[in-house]
Amino acid sequence: MTSLTESASQVGAANVLSVGSRAPSIKVENWLRGQPVRKFEPGKVYILEFWATWCGPCIASMPNLVILQGKYRSNGVEVVGIAAREQASTADEARASLDAWLTKSLPNLNFAIAFDYAGEMNKLWMDPSVSVGIPTSFVVDRDGRIAFIGHPTQLDHALPKVLNGSWAMSDEAKALDAERINTGRRRKRELSQKRALIEPIFARLEPAMKRKDWPTALSAIEEGLAAMPDEVTFRGLHAELLLHKIRDIRAGLPVLRQLVREAIEKKSVVWMSVAIRQLFDPAKDYSDFPHAERFAMGKDLSELIVAANPPQGSEGAKFLSYGAVAQYYYEIGKRDRAIELVELALKWLDAAPVSDLAKRNVVQCSLQALASYRSEKLSHEECCSVPRNAVPEKPEPRSPTEAA
């Protein structure tokens, strides 16, 4: 049986960028903060952090990087943030958005930030090291060699050992690196297989949705579910098409019930957020829905979503579902609670790792709901909304169980 240490050496022989490899060069388009790092100077230790403003875990890791930079600067450590996956239609837009985000969210940043829209750093560092996702940290030692590759949460443990020279050749480092590479290879295979299944389905689905050809869209989704029954995006679209596009309540309700049951069983905020949007979207018509069942499902989901405590950096599903959760509370007569939830969502959005376009869309929907709940015109940054009386102030009478 091959040991992890032996696996690491075999991996290295296969030209995978790993612990002990010579560090690649730095090739970026702009330096937005700090002093540019053109090359790795002998005697210094560098932390290269691959991140993006839309990545929750990346944002969550930033404060600790600031701490590490301050703590170890006198030891010759330099932190460099590599923004190589910013999402925008052009490099100029991505750079401007990143610069604005840094100014607003990290005004006291104490390390350099490099911008690489072309993705050259991904080709030089991420791809050769079999690193799949971000955030990913690379530590370059005083001799210009890779000493560590992994999640930034592991830096507190590894960095002091890198500095005293005990890390790179240790069994712990080799075992950790071999495990990382094996995991990366497995994830790449899984992603490749998933992409091969999903891309043909979306090639049929997206044109059908644009031309409102609901039967063709439904056929594509059902094909996707046959291949990937636990893909939550397909599950949500399945319910959406049946209930809100085709308006086949008889066929759609069992699909939605199953989605709600599984979301609760999984205790998944992502699944619950998908389900609640099918039940309490202010823009949807629920006149054909069974009233008592709709509110019973809404009560279960809303209470669980609000009570959920997702890991730091992954709160998006929770807060982005607050619009639907607030609508549930508004419709059962708890207007103040509805207003409170929308305001919490807007507060979260102000500093959230969400693209500017997505943020504007969510802010607009949130303001529209808030304007209706308060019966007044509202503005937030560049968005304005006026009240829309889509839901009566006083809900229809219901049983005490539903209103609880």
Sine and cosine of phi, psi and omega as CSV:
sin_phi,cos_phi,sin_psi,cos_psi,sin_omega,cos_omega
0.00,0.00,0.71,-0.70,-0.05,-1.00
-0.99,0.17,0.77,-0.64,0.03,-1.00
-0.98,0.20,0.27,-0.96,0.03,-1.00
-0.89,0.46,-0.60,0.80,0.01,-1.00
-0.91,0.42,-0.67,0.74,0.04,-1.00
-0.91,0.42,-0.62,0.78,0.02,-1.00
-0.87,0.48,-0.64,0.77,-0.01,-1.00
-0.88,0.47,-0.68,0.74,-0.01,-1.00
-0.93,0.37,-0.59,0.81,0.04,-1.00
-0.91,0.42,-0.65,0.76,0.03,-1.00
-0.88,0.48,-0.70,0.71,0.00,-1.00
-0.86,0.50,-0.61,0.79,0.00,-1.00
-0.91,0.41,-0.36,0.93,-0.02,-1.00
-1.00,0.03,0.28,0.96,0.06,-1.00
0.92,0.39,0.48,0.88,0.13,-0.99
-1.00,0.07,0.71,-0.70,0.05,-1.00
-0.93,0.36,0.90,-0.44,-0.11,-0.99
-0.56,-0.83,-0.04,-1.00,0.03,-1.00
-0.84,0.54,0.80,-0.61,-0.04,-1.00
0.98,-0.19,-0.29,0.96,0.03,-1.00
-0.94,0.35,0.48,-0.88,0.12,-0.99
-0.92,0.39,0.74,-0.67,-0.03,-1.00
-0.91,0.41,0.72,-0.70,0.08,-1.00
-0.91,0.42,0.08,-1.00,0.01,-1.00
-0.99,0.15,0.15,-0.99,0.07,-1.00
-0.96,-0.27,0.85,-0.52,-0.04,-1.00
-0.72,-0.70,0.99,-0.14,-0.05,-1.00
-0.78,-0.63,0.21,-0.98,-0.04,-1.00
-1.00,-0.01,-0.62,0.79,-0.05,-1.00
-0.55,-0.84,0.42,-0.91,0.17,-0.98
-0.93,-0.37,0.91,-0.41,-0.09,-1.00
-1.00,-0.05,-0.39,0.92,0.03,-1.00
-0.58,-0.82,0.53,-0.85,0.08,-1.00
0.96,0.26,-0.05,-1.00,0.01,-1.00
-0.99,0.11,0.71,-0.70,0.02,-1.00
-0.87,0.50,0.60,-0.80,0.09,-1.00
-0.94,-0.33,0.98,-0.21,-0.06,-1.00
-0.99,0.13,-0.55,0.84,-0.02,-1.00
-0.45,-0.89,0.25,-0.97,0.01,-1.00
-1.00,0.04,0.90,-0.44,-0.04,-1.00
-0.99,0.15,0.72,-0.69,0.05,-1.00
-0.83,0.56,0.64,-0.77,0.02,-1.00
1.00,-0.04,-0.21,0.98,0.03,-1.00
-0.97,-0.24,0.41,-0.91,0.08,-1.00
-0.90,-0.44,0.74,-0.67,-0.06,-1.00
-0.88,-0.47,0.68,-0.74,0.17,-0.99
-0.94,-0.33,0.90,-0.43,0.08,-1.00
-0.98,-0.20,0.88,-0.47,-0.07,-1.00
-0.94,-0.34,0.92,-0.39,0.06,-1.00
-1.00,0.06,0.83,-0.56,-0.13,-0.99
-0.45,-0.89,0.05,-1.00,0.08,-1.00
-0.41,-0.91,0.43,-0.90,-0.04,-1.00
-0.95,0.32,-0.35,0.94,0.00,-1.00
-1.00,0.05,-0.07,1.00,-0.11,-0.99
-0.99,-0.11,0.95,-0.32,-0.03,-1.00
-0.83,0.56,-0.78,0.63,0.02,-1.00
-0.88,0.48,-0.52,0.86,0.06,-1.00
-0.89,0.45,-0.73,0.69,-0.01,-1.00
-0.89,0.45,-0.63,0.77,0.00,-1.00
-0.89,0.45,-0.46,0.89,-0.03,-1.00
-0.99,0.12,-0.26,0.96,-0.10,-1.00
-0.87,0.49,-0.71,0.70,-0.01,-1.00
-0.85,0.53,-0.61,0.79,0.00,-1.00
-0.94,0.34,-0.54,0.84,0.07,-1.00
-0.90,0.43,-0.62,0.79,0.08,-1.00
-0.87,0.49,-0.67,0.74,0.01,-1.00
-0.90,0.44,-0.72,0.70,0.00,-1.00
-0.88,0.48,-0.65,0.76,0.01,-1.00
-0.89,0.46,-0.71,0.71,0.01,-1.00
-0.91,0.41,-0.61,0.79,-0.07,-1.00
-0.95,0.31,-0.62,0.78,-0.16,-0.99
-0.93,-0.37,0.15,0.99,0.00,-1.00
-0.85,0.53,-0.64,0.77,-0.02,-1.00
-0.94,0.35,-0.24,0.97,0.07,-1.00
-1.00,-0.02,0.14,0.99,0.02,-1.00
1.00,0.08,0.36,0.93,0.00,-1.00
-1.00,-0.02,0.72,-0.69,0.11,-0.99
-0.81,-0.58,0.82,-0.58,0.07,-1.00
-1.00,-0.06,0.69,-0.72,0.03,-1.00
-0.75,-0.66,0.88,-0.47,0.07,-1.00
-1.00,0.07,0.80,-0.60,0.00,-1.00
-0.95,-0.31,0.97,-0.25,0.03,-1.00
-1.00,-0.02,1.00,0.03,-0.10,-0.99
-0.93,-0.37,0.12,0.99,-0.03,-1.00
-0.69,-0.72,0.53,0.85,0.05,-1.00
-0.93,0.38,0.62,-0.79,-0.11,-0.99
-0.96,-0.28,0.91,-0.42,0.06,-1.00
-0.25,-0.97,0.29,-0.96,-0.07,-1.00
-0.96,0.27,-0.40,0.91,0.03,-1.00
-0.68,-0.73,0.32,-0.95,0.03,-1.00
-0.90,0.44,-0.63,0.77,-0.01,-1.00
-0.89,0.46,-0.66,0.75,0.02,-1.00
-0.91,0.41,-0.68,0.73,0.00,-1.00
-0.89,0.45,-0.69,0.73,-0.02,-1.00
-0.90,0.43,-0.70,0.71,-0.01,-1.00
-0.90,0.43,-0.66,0.75,0.01,-1.00
-0.91,0.41,-0.68,0.74,0.02,-1.00
-0.90,0.44,-0.70,0.72,-0.01,-1.00
-0.88,0.48,-0.68,0.73,0.02,-1.00
-0.90,0.43,-0.65,0.76,0.00,-1.00
-0.90,0.43,-0.68,0.73,0.02,-1.00
-0.89,0.46,-0.66,0.75,0.00,-1.00
-0.89,0.46,-0.67,0.75,-0.06,-1.00
-0.98,0.19,-0.70,0.71,-0.19,-0.98
-1.00,-0.10,-0.47,0.88,-0.04,-1.00
-0.73,-0.68,0.88,0.48,-0.07,-1.00
-0.91,0.40,-0.40,0.92,-0.04,-1.00
-0.96,-0.29,0.50,0.87,-0.01,-1.00
-0.87,0.49,0.69,-0.72,-0.06,-1.00
-0.91,-0.42,0.31,0.95,0.06,-1.00
-0.66,-0.75,0.20,-0.98,-0.11,-0.99
-0.97,0.24,0.52,-0.85,0.08,-1.00
-0.80,-0.60,0.84,-0.55,0.04,-1.00
-0.95,-0.31,0.59,-0.81,-0.02,-1.00
-0.92,-0.38,0.79,-0.62,-0.04,-1.00
-0.66,-0.75,1.00,0.08,-0.02,-1.00
-0.95,0.30,-0.51,0.86,-0.06,-1.00
-0.95,0.30,-0.28,0.96,0.04,-1.00
0.99,0.15,0.31,0.95,0.00,-1.00
-0.89,0.45,-0.59,0.81,0.00,-1.00
-0.93,0.36,-0.53,0.85,0.10,-0.99
-0.89,0.46,-0.65,0.76,-0.01,-1.00
-0.93,0.37,-0.58,0.82,-0.05,-1.00
-0.99,0.14,-0.55,0.84,-0.16,-0.99
-0.89,-0.46,-0.85,0.53,-0.13,-0.99
-0.92,0.40,-0.79,0.62,-0.07,-1.00
-0.90,0.44,-0.75,0.67,-0.02,-1.00
-0.91,0.42,-0.38,0.92,-0.02,-1.00
-1.00,-0.05,0.08,1.00,-0.03,-1.00
0.85,0.52,0.58,0.81,0.06,-1.00
-1.00,-0.01,0.86,-0.51,-0.15,-0.99
-1.00,-0.02,-0.77,0.64,-0.12,-0.99
-0.89,-0.46,0.11,-0.99,0.11,-0.99
-0.89,-0.46,0.45,-0.89,0.10,1.00
-0.97,0.23,0.56,-0.83,0.12,-0.99
-0.72,-0.70,0.74,-0.67,0.01,-1.00
-0.95,-0.31,0.67,-0.74,0.15,-0.99
-0.88,-0.47,0.73,-0.68,0.11,-0.99
-0.92,-0.38,0.81,-0.58,0.05,-1.00
-0.97,-0.26,0.81,-0.59,-0.10,-0.99
-0.99,0.15,-0.08,-1.00,-0.09,-1.00
-0.92,0.38,-0.28,0.96,0.02,-1.00
-0.99,-0.16,0.13,0.99,0.02,-1.00
0.98,0.19,0.38,0.92,0.02,-1.00
-0.92,-0.40,0.43,-0.90,0.04,-1.00
-0.93,0.38,0.82,-0.57,0.03,-1.00
-0.95,-0.30,-0.39,0.92,-0.06,-1.00
-0.38,-0.93,0.62,-0.78,0.17,-0.99
-0.67,-0.74,0.80,-0.61,0.01,-1.00
0.17,-0.99,-0.27,-0.96,-0.01,-1.00
-0.97,0.23,0.60,-0.80,-0.04,-1.00
-0.88,0.48,-0.38,0.93,0.03,-1.00
-0.91,0.41,-0.29,0.96,0.01,-1.00
-1.00,0.04,-0.11,0.99,-0.08,-1.00
-0.92,0.40,-0.59,0.81,-0.02,-1.00
-0.84,0.54,-0.57,0.82,0.00,-1.00
-0.99,0.14,-0.69,0.72,-0.14,-0.99
-0.99,0.15,-0.60,0.80,-0.16,-0.99
-0.87,0.50,-0.72,0.70,0.03,-1.00
-0.85,0.52,-0.56,0.83,0.01,-1.00
-0.96,0.26,-0.53,0.85,0.11,-0.99
-0.89,0.45,-0.68,0.74,-0.05,-1.00
-0.91,0.41,-0.57,0.82,0.01,-1.00
-1.00,-0.03,0.07,1.00,0.11,-0.99
0.99,0.15,0.18,0.98,-0.07,-1.00
-0.99,-0.15,-0.03,1.00,-0.17,-0.99
-1.00,0.03,-0.83,0.55,-0.25,-0.97
-0.83,0.56,-0.61,0.80,-0.06,-1.00
-1.00,-0.09,0.07,1.00,-0.03,-1.00
-0.97,0.22,0.44,-0.90,0.07,-1.00
-0.88,0.47,-0.57,0.82,0.00,-1.00
-0.88,0.47,-0.72,0.70,-0.01,-1.00
-0.90,0.44,-0.69,0.73,-0.01,-1.00
-0.92,0.40,-0.65,0.76,0.01,-1.00
-0.91,0.41,-0.69,0.73,0.00,-1.00
-0.89,0.45,-0.65,0.76,-0.02,-1.00
-0.94,0.35,-0.63,0.78,0.04,-1.00
-0.90,0.43,-0.66,0.75,0.03,-1.00
-0.90,0.44,-0.67,0.74,0.02,-1.00
-0.87,0.50,-0.71,0.71,-0.03,-1.00
-0.92,0.40,-0.69,0.73,0.03,-1.00
-0.88,0.48,-0.68,0.74,0.04,-1.00
-0.90,0.43,-0.68,0.73,0.02,-1.00
-0.88,0.48,-0.67,0.74,0.02,-1.00
-0.90,0.43,-0.66,0.75,0.02,-1.00
-0.90,0.43,-0.70,0.72,0.00,-1.00
-0.90,0.43,-0.63,0.78,0.05,-1.00
-0.89,0.46,-0.66,0.75,0.05,-1.00
-0.89,0.46,-0.71,0.71,-0.01,-1.00
-0.89,0.46,-0.69,0.72,0.01,-1.00
-0.90,0.43,-0.63,0.77,0.02,-1.00
-0.90,0.44,-0.68,0.73,0.02,-1.00
-0.91,0.42,-0.67,0.74,0.01,-1.00
-0.90,0.43,-0.67,0.75,0.01,-1.00
-0.88,0.47,-0.64,0.77,0.00,-1.00
-0.90,0.45,-0.52,0.85,0.04,-1.00
-0.99,0.17,-0.66,0.75,-0.14,-0.99
-0.97,0.23,-0.65,0.76,-0.13,-0.99
-0.85,0.53,-0.71,0.70,0.04,-1.00
-0.90,0.44,-0.54,0.84,0.00,-1.00
-0.93,0.37,-0.72,0.69,0.02,-1.00
-0.93,0.36,-0.44,0.90,0.08,-1.00
-0.89,0.45,-0.51,0.86,0.08,-1.00
-1.00,0.04,-0.62,0.78,-0.13,-0.99
-0.93,0.36,-0.75,0.66,-0.13,-0.99
-0.89,0.47,-0.72,0.69,0.06,-1.00
-0.89,0.45,-0.61,0.80,0.01,-1.00
-0.90,0.43,-0.65,0.76,0.02,-1.00
-0.91,0.42,-0.64,0.77,-0.01,-1.00
-0.90,0.44,-0.63,0.78,0.00,-1.00
-1.00,-0.06,0.15,0.99,0.05,-1.00
0.86,0.52,0.61,0.80,0.08,-1.00
-1.00,-0.01,0.99,0.17,-0.14,-0.99
-0.90,0.43,-0.63,0.77,0.04,-1.00
-0.86,0.51,-0.66,0.75,0.03,-1.00
-0.92,0.38,-0.65,0.76,0.04,-1.00
-0.88,0.47,-0.68,0.74,0.02,-1.00
-0.89,0.45,-0.65,0.76,0.02,-1.00
-0.88,0.47,-0.66,0.75,0.01,-1.00
-0.91,0.42,-0.68,0.73,0.00,-1.00
-0.90,0.43,-0.67,0.74,0.00,-1.00
-0.91,0.41,-0.55,0.83,0.10,-0.99
-0.90,0.43,-0.66,0.75,0.02,-1.00
-0.90,0.43,-0.65,0.76,0.00,-1.00
-0.93,0.38,-0.53,0.85,0.05,-1.00
-0.89,0.45,-0.57,0.82,0.00,-1.00
-1.00,0.07,-0.58,0.81,-0.06,-1.00
-0.70,-0.72,0.98,0.21,-0.10,-1.00
-0.90,0.43,-0.34,0.94,-0.01,-1.00
-0.98,-0.22,0.26,0.97,0.05,-1.00
-0.98,0.18,0.95,-0.32,-0.15,-0.99
-0.91,0.42,-0.50,0.86,0.05,-1.00
-0.88,0.47,-0.70,0.72,0.04,-1.00
-0.91,0.41,-0.63,0.78,-0.01,-1.00
-0.88,0.47,-0.70,0.72,0.02,-1.00
-0.91,0.41,-0.67,0.74,0.02,-1.00
-0.91,0.42,-0.56,0.83,0.03,-1.00
-0.87,0.49,-0.76,0.66,0.04,-1.00
-0.90,0.43,-0.67,0.74,0.00,-1.00
-0.85,0.53,-0.74,0.68,-0.03,-1.00
-0.90,0.43,-0.74,0.67,-0.05,-1.00
-0.92,0.40,-0.70,0.72,-0.13,-0.99
-1.00,0.09,-0.62,0.79,-0.19,-0.98
-0.91,-0.41,-0.24,0.97,0.05,-1.00
-0.95,-0.30,-0.82,0.58,0.01,-1.00
-0.99,0.15,-0.41,0.91,-0.02,-1.00
0.88,0.48,0.63,0.77,0.06,-1.00
-0.99,-0.14,0.99,0.12,-0.08,-1.00
-0.89,0.46,-0.63,0.78,-0.03,-1.00
-0.87,0.50,-0.66,0.75,0.01,-1.00
-0.99,0.14,-0.53,0.85,-0.11,-0.99
-0.98,0.19,-0.56,0.83,-0.05,-1.00
-0.88,0.48,-0.71,0.71,0.05,-1.00
-0.86,0.50,-0.58,0.81,0.04,-1.00
-0.90,0.44,-0.70,0.71,-0.01,-1.00
-0.93,0.38,-0.66,0.75,0.02,-1.00
-0.85,0.52,-0.69,0.72,-0.01,-1.00
-0.91,0.41,-0.63,0.77,0.04,-1.00
-0.88,0.48,-0.70,0.71,0.00,-1.00
-0.90,0.44,-0.71,0.70,0.00,-1.00
-0.85,0.53,-0.74,0.67,-0.04,-1.00
-0.93,0.36,-0.59,0.81,0.04,-1.00
-0.87,0.49,-0.67,0.74,-0.01,-1.00
-0.95,0.32,-0.66,0.75,0.02,-1.00
-0.89,0.46,-0.65,0.76,-0.01,-1.00
-0.97,0.25,-0.28,0.96,-0.10,-0.99
0.82,0.58,0.60,0.80,-0.06,-1.00
-0.99,-0.17,0.88,-0.48,0.03,-1.00
-0.90,0.44,-0.56,0.83,0.03,-1.00
-0.88,0.47,-0.77,0.64,0.01,-1.00
-0.89,0.45,-0.68,0.74,-0.01,-1.00
-0.91,0.42,-0.59,0.81,0.02,-1.00
-0.92,0.40,-0.60,0.80,0.07,-1.00
-0.90,0.44,-0.68,0.73,-0.04,-1.00
-0.93,0.37,-0.71,0.71,-0.07,-1.00
-0.90,0.44,-0.50,0.87,0.01,-1.00
-0.93,0.36,-0.38,0.92,0.06,-1.00
-0.98,0.18,-0.23,0.97,-0.09,-1.00
-0.95,-0.32,-0.49,0.87,-0.12,-0.99
-0.61,-0.79,0.75,0.66,0.14,-0.99
-1.00,0.04,0.87,-0.50,-0.05,-1.00
-0.84,0.55,-0.39,0.92,-0.04,-1.00
-1.00,0.06,-0.10,1.00,-0.08,-1.00
-0.99,-0.17,0.41,-0.91,0.01,-1.00
-0.99,-0.14,0.86,-0.51,-0.03,-1.00
-0.92,-0.40,0.35,0.94,-0.07,-1.00
-0.89,0.46,-0.44,0.90,-0.01,-1.00
-1.00,0.00,-0.13,0.99,-0.06,-1.00
-0.97,0.23,0.57,-0.82,0.15,-0.99
-0.91,0.43,0.88,-0.47,-0.17,-0.98
-0.85,0.53,-0.81,0.58,-0.09,-1.00
-0.88,0.47,-0.66,0.75,-0.03,-1.00
-0.93,0.38,-0.64,0.77,0.01,-1.00
-0.85,0.52,-0.72,0.69,-0.04,-1.00
-0.96,0.29,-0.52,0.85,0.05,-1.00
-0.91,0.42,-0.72,0.69,0.04,-1.00
-0.91,0.42,-0.64,0.77,0.01,-1.00
-0.89,0.46,-0.62,0.78,0.02,-1.00
-0.89,0.46,-0.75,0.66,-0.02,-1.00
-0.87,0.49,-0.74,0.67,-0.05,-1.00
-0.92,0.38,-0.70,0.72,-0.06,-1.00
-0.89,0.46,-0.70,0.71,-0.02,-1.00
-0.90,0.43,-0.64,0.77,0.00,-1.00
-0.94,0.35,-0.64,0.77,0.00,-1.00
-0.90,0.43,-0.73,0.68,-0.03,-1.00
-0.90,0.44,-0.60,0.80,-0.03,-1.00
-0.98,0.18,-0.25,0.97,-0.07,-1.00
-0.90,0.44,0.55,-0.84,0.03,-1.00
-0.79,-0.61,0.97,0.26,-0.04,-1.00
-0.91,0.41,0.38,-0.92,0.01,-1.00
-0.86,0.52,0.51,-0.86,0.02,-1.00
-0.83,0.56,0.75,-0.67,0.00,-1.00
1.00,-0.10,-0.13,0.99,0.00,-1.00
-0.80,-0.60,0.54,0.84,-0.04,-1.00
-0.99,0.13,-0.05,1.00,-0.12,-0.99
-0.82,0.58,-0.76,0.65,-0.04,-1.00
-0.86,0.51,-0.63,0.78,-0.01,-1.00
-0.89,0.45,-0.83,0.56,-0.10,-0.99
-0.96,0.28,-0.53,0.85,0.02,-1.00
-0.95,0.32,-0.27,0.96,0.07,-1.00
-1.00,-0.03,-0.08,1.00,-0.07,-1.00
-0.90,0.43,-0.40,0.92,0.06,-1.00
-0.88,0.47,-0.72,0.70,0.02,-1.00
-0.94,0.33,-0.64,0.77,0.03,-1.00
-0.89,0.46,-0.68,0.73,0.02,-1.00
-0.88,0.47,-0.62,0.78,0.01,-1.00
-0.89,0.46,-0.62,0.79,0.07,-1.00
-0.86,0.51,-0.76,0.65,-0.03,-1.00
-0.91,0.42,-0.59,0.81,0.04,-1.00
-0.89,0.45,-0.69,0.72,-0.06,-1.00
-0.95,0.32,-0.37,0.93,0.08,-1.00
-1.00,-0.04,0.14,0.99,0.10,-0.99
0.99,-0.11,0.08,1.00,-0.01,-1.00
-0.99,-0.15,0.94,0.34,-0.11,-0.99
-0.90,0.44,-0.67,0.74,-0.02,-1.00
-0.88,0.47,-0.63,0.77,0.03,-1.00
-0.91,0.42,-0.65,0.76,0.02,-1.00
-0.88,0.48,-0.71,0.70,0.00,-1.00
-0.89,0.46,-0.68,0.74,0.00,-1.00
-0.86,0.51,-0.68,0.74,-0.03,-1.00
-0.93,0.37,-0.66,0.75,0.04,-1.00
-0.90,0.43,-0.65,0.76,0.03,-1.00
-0.90,0.43,-0.61,0.79,0.07,-1.00
-0.89,0.46,-0.66,0.75,0.01,-1.00
-0.90,0.44,-0.67,0.74,0.01,-1.00
-0.91,0.41,-0.63,0.78,0.04,-1.00
-0.89,0.45,-0.68,0.73,0.03,-1.00
-0.90,0.44,-0.65,0.76,-0.04,-1.00
-0.89,0.46,-0.51,0.86,-0.03,-1.00
-0.83,0.56,-0.58,0.81,-0.03,-1.00
-0.88,-0.47,0.25,0.97,-0.12,-0.99
-0.98,0.21,0.53,-0.85,0.11,-0.99
-0.98,0.19,0.94,0.35,-0.03,-1.00
-0.79,-0.62,0.62,-0.78,0.00,-1.00
-0.86,0.50,0.46,-0.89,-0.05,-1.00
-0.86,0.51,-0.63,0.78,-0.01,-1.00
-0.91,0.42,-0.74,0.67,0.02,-1.00
-0.88,0.47,-0.64,0.77,-0.01,-1.00
-0.89,0.46,-0.69,0.72,0.01,-1.00
-0.87,0.49,-0.66,0.75,-0.01,-1.00
-0.90,0.44,-0.70,0.72,-0.02,-1.00
-0.93,0.36,-0.66,0.75,0.03,-1.00
-0.87,0.50,-0.67,0.74,-0.01,-1.00
-0.89,0.46,-0.71,0.71,0.02,-1.00
-0.91,0.42,-0.65,0.76,0.00,-1.00
-0.91,0.41,-0.67,0.74,0.02,-1.00
-0.91,0.42,-0.61,0.79,0.02,-1.00
-0.88,0.47,-0.71,0.71,0.02,-1.00
-0.90,0.43,-0.70,0.72,-0.03,-1.00
-0.90,0.44,-0.64,0.77,0.04,-1.00
-0.88,0.47,-0.64,0.76,0.02,-1.00
-0.93,0.36,-0.66,0.75,-0.01,-1.00
-0.90,0.43,-0.60,0.80,-0.05,-1.00
-1.00,-0.05,-0.21,0.98,-0.05,-1.00
0.86,0.51,0.71,0.70,0.03,-1.00
-0.47,-0.88,0.40,-0.92,0.05,-1.00
-0.96,0.27,0.67,-0.74,-0.04,-1.00
-0.73,-0.68,0.46,-0.89,0.07,-1.00
-0.72,-0.70,0.55,-0.84,0.06,-1.00
-0.54,-0.84,0.93,-0.38,-0.10,-0.99
0.81,0.58,-0.90,-0.43,-0.08,-1.00
-0.99,-0.10,0.01,1.00,-0.09,-1.00
-0.97,-0.25,0.64,-0.77,0.07,-1.00
-0.73,-0.69,0.54,-0.84,0.01,-1.00
-0.59,-0.81,0.51,-0.86,0.07,-1.00
-0.91,-0.42,0.40,-0.92,-0.04,-1.00
-0.86,0.52,0.57,-0.82,0.08,-1.00
-0.72,-0.69,0.89,-0.46,-0.09,-1.00
-1.00,0.09,0.88,0.47,0.00,-1.00
-0.98,0.19,-0.40,0.91,-0.03,-1.00
-0.78,-0.62,0.74,-0.68,-0.01,-1.00
-0.90,0.43,0.50,-0.87,0.04,-1.00
-0.88,0.48,-0.65,0.76,-0.01,-1.00
-0.98,-0.21,0.89,-0.46,-0.02,-1.00
-0.94,0.35,0.33,-0.94,0.07,-1.00
-0.88,0.48,0.51,-0.86,0.03,-1.00
-0.86,0.51,0.61,-0.79,0.03,-1.00
-0.56,-0.83,0.19,-0.98,-0.06,-1.00
-0.94,0.34,0.41,-0.91,0.05,-1.00
-0.83,0.55,-0.52,0.85,0.00,-1.00
-0.90,0.43,-0.66,0.75,-0.02,-1.00
-0.93,0.37,-0.61,0.79,-0.12,-0.99
-0.99,0.11,-0.13,0.99,-0.07,-1.00
-0.92,0.40,0.00,0.00,0.00,0.00
